[in-house]
Amino acid sequence: MPKMKTHRAGAKRYKLTGTGKILRRQAGTKHLLQHKSQARKNRLSSMVEVSDTHKKLVLKQLPYAKKHK
């Protein structure tokens, strides 16, 4: 069987932790920043965990990712 290919856009967007969590960037940090408070922009700059409803879809893009626990 040939090797499965990793979806390259997905590989750049998501990061897996050592415990198997999938992290993503938050939306809303690219433009229209002048009316957002500094506290809001700081909150949006952190990584958050992918929701349970999307984990299956993300793992389909990353076939060689360590499975989440």
N, C-alpha and C positions, 0 to 999 in steps of 0.2 A: 504494500500500500504506500502511496506517496504521503509525504508529510502534509499536515494541515497547515494552512497559512494563518498567521496572526493578522487581524485587522489593524493596520498601522495607525489609523486615526484613533482607535480605541486604546492602543498601547501608549500613545502619547497623552491621552486624556486621563487615564485611570492609573492609580498606584496601589499596589497590594502591600499590606503590612505583614509583619512576621506572624501575626496571629490569624491572618486570613481575611481581614477586613479590606474592603475596596473603598478607596478614597477618591474624591472628585473635587474640582474647584467649584466655587459658588458663582452663580450668575449675577450680573449687574455691576461689574467692575470695569467695564471697558469705556463707556462714554456716559455723558450726562452726569458727571461727577460733581459739578459745581454746586448743585442744590442738595447733595447728600451730606449729612453730617460726618465729621471725622470719625466719630464712634461707629457709625454705620459702615463706613468704608473699612475700618479696621476689622469689624466683625465679618464682613464679606471676604476679607483677604485670607481667611483660614480655610483649611480643607475640612470637608465633612464626609461622613460615611454615605455610601450609596444606599438608597432605600431598599427594603426587602423585595418590593415589587419589581425592581430593575436589576437585581443581582444576577438573575438567570440570563437576562439579555446581555449584560456586560461580560459574563463569563463565556458566552457563546462567541464573543469577539476575541477573547483571549484563551484559546484552547489549551495552552501550555501553562496557564496560571495555576498556582497551588490552590486547590479547592478550599472554599471557606468552611469553617467549622460550625 
